[in-house]
Amino acid sequence: MTIATVTAGNSWINKVPEATLLFWIIKMMSTTVGETGADYLAADLHFGLAGTALVTGLLLAGALLCQLRASRYVPPLYWICVVLISIFGTLVTDMLSDLAGVPLALSTAAFSLAMLATFWAWHAREKTLSIAAIDRPRRELFYWTVILFTFALGTAAGDWVAEGLNLGYANSALLFGGLIGLVALARYGFKLNATACFWIAYVLTRPFGASCGDLLSQPGANGGLGFGTIAISTLFLAVIASLVAYLSFTQKRLTAQRS
């Protein structure tokens, strides 16, 4: 669903993509990769949570530095940042839960407050939260800070519902998928504010994607379908890469037509 639109006049200034159907497909798959990828690196490759967080954090810092220095939206660079921040956000929550013993309900509340505080500071300074106006360095810093909190919050909320409340992966996916459907209805049926709908949907796609990832990758004894983290991560990364390549091609073609 398209929530925000970038006008032709500022499409080369805005640093983030339009929220089209492809945007939501790639974003949802990136959340699944965040869940399965973090599990694969930490458990299957024996990096551990702290080691995986360190490696991913360094890669994310480098990718974000390149993203912040870019003068326009570059599809591969932007989506590399999203995938890495998805994995890192997952690890932040997992470390709090598994290493520090922080209850998932408390993590959910804490990340919710942190995200809302960032929104408040962003709006107080910039007077807008629209993704169609990420055209200044400070706005982009606010944007990526919120994105990190959405992934950490989504991980905490998804795990809390699926595991802490014993709802299970399939039921959790249905729950969060249904909530996303309600947001779409609120936007297109009742004309609720586009920016508010975008950010609510962005938060909800994290636990939805994580629940789908766990459902597909976890063994049957844990309530999953048992396809494994390697297979799911590889498949979804391949689809993401294909869609991003398509977006890059269409952007170059549009550039050529305008020049």
ChimeraX attribute file (.defattr): number of C-alpha atoms within 10 A of each C-alpha:
attribute: neighborCount
match mode: 1-to-1
recipient: residues
	/A:1	14
	/A:2	16
	/A:3	22
	/A:4	18
	/A:5	16
	/A:6	17
	/A:7	11
	/A:8	8
	/A:9	8
	/A:10	12
	/A:11	18
	/A:12	16
	/A:13	17
	/A:14	21
	/A:15	26
	/A:16	23
	/A:17	20
	/A:18	19
	/A:19	18
	/A:20	13
	/A:21	12
	/A:22	16
	/A:23	17
	/A:24	17
	/A:25	15
	/A:26	22
	/A:27	22
	/A:28	24
	/A:29	26
	/A:30	29
	/A:31	32
	/A:32	32
	/A:33	29
	/A:34	29
	/A:35	29
	/A:36	29
	/A:37	28
	/A:38	28
	/A:39	26
	/A:40	20
	/A:41	21
	/A:42	18
	/A:43	13
	/A:44	13
	/A:45	10
	/A:46	12
	/A:47	17
	/A:48	17
	/A:49	19
	/A:50	15
	/A:51	13
	/A:52	23
	/A:53	24
	/A:54	15
	/A:55	13
	/A:56	21
	/A:57	18
	/A:58	14
	/A:59	17
	/A:60	22
	/A:61	14
	/A:62	12
	/A:63	20
	/A:64	21
	/A:65	12
	/A:66	14
	/A:67	21
	/A:68	18
	/A:69	10
	/A:70	13
	/A:71	13
	/A:72	15
	/A:73	20
	/A:74	18
	/A:75	19
	/A:76	16
	/A:77	15
	/A:78	20
	/A:79	22
	/A:80	20
	/A:81	20
	/A:82	24
	/A:83	23
	/A:84	26
	/A:85	30
	/A:86	31
	/A:87	29
	/A:88	28
	/A:89	28
	/A:90	29
	/A:91	28
	/A:92	20
	/A:93	25
	/A:94	25
	/A:95	16
	/A:96	15
	/A:97	16
	/A:98	13
	/A:99	11
	/A:100	10
	/A:101	10
	/A:102	14
	/A:103	14
	/A:104	24
	/A:105	14
	/A:106	14
	/A:107	21
	/A:108	21
	/A:109	14
	/A:110	15
	/A:111	21
	/A:112	20
	/A:113	14
	/A:114	17
	/A:115	20
	/A:116	14
	/A:117	13
	/A:118	17
	/A:119	18
	/A:120	14
	/A:121	13
	/A:122	20
	/A:123	15
	/A:124	11
	/A:125	11
	/A:126	14
	/A:127	10
	/A:128	15
	/A:129	19
	/A:130	18
	/A:131	23
	/A:132	22
	/A:133	20
	/A:134	21
	/A:135	19
	/A:136	13
	/A:137	12
	/A:138	13
	/A:139	21
	/A:140	20
	/A:141	15
	/A:142	18
	/A:143	19
	/A:144	16
	/A:145	16
	/A:146	21
	/A:147	20
	/A:148	22
	/A:149	25
	/A:150	27
	/A:151	31
	/A:152	30
	/A:153	30
	/A:154	29
	/A:155	32
	/A:156	31
	/A:157	26
	/A:158	26
	/A:159	26
	/A:160	21
	/A:161	22
	/A:162	20
	/A:163	14
	/A:164	15
	/A:165	10
	/A:166	12
	/A:167	15
	/A:168	19
	/A:169	27
	/A:170	18
	/A:171	16
	/A:172	25
	/A:173	24
	/A:174	14
	/A:175	18
	/A:176	22
	/A:177	20
	/A:178	14
	/A:179	17
	/A:180	20
	/A:181	13
	/A:182	15
	/A:183	20
	/A:184	21
	/A:185	14
	/A:186	15
	/A:187	20
	/A:188	16
	/A:189	10
	/A:190	10
	/A:191	11
	/A:192	14
	/A:193	12
	/A:194	17
	/A:195	17
	/A:196	15
	/A:197	21
	/A:198	21
	/A:199	18
	/A:200	14
	/A:201	21
	/A:202	19
	/A:203	23
	/A:204	25
	/A:205	29
	/A:206	31
	/A:207	34
	/A:208	28
	/A:209	26
	/A:210	30
	/A:211	31
	/A:212	25
	/A:213	30
	/A:214	29
	/A:215	24
	/A:216	23
	/A:217	25
	/A:218	18
	/A:219	15
	/A:220	12
	/A:221	8
	/A:222	13
	/A:223	15
	/A:224	20
	/A:225	16
	/A:226	17
	/A:227	16
	/A:228	18
	/A:229	25
	/A:230	16
	/A:231	14
	/A:232	21
	/A:233	23
	/A:234	14
	/A:235	14
	/A:236	20
	/A:237	19
	/A:238	12
	/A:239	14
	/A:240	24
	/A:241	16
	/A:242	13
	/A:243	18
	/A:244	22
	/A:245	14
	/A:246	13
	/A:247	18
	/A:248	15
	/A:249	13
	/A:250	12
	/A:251	15
	/A:252	12
	/A:253	11
	/A:254	11
	/A:255	11
	/A:256	9
	/A:257	8
	/A:258	7
	/A:259	5
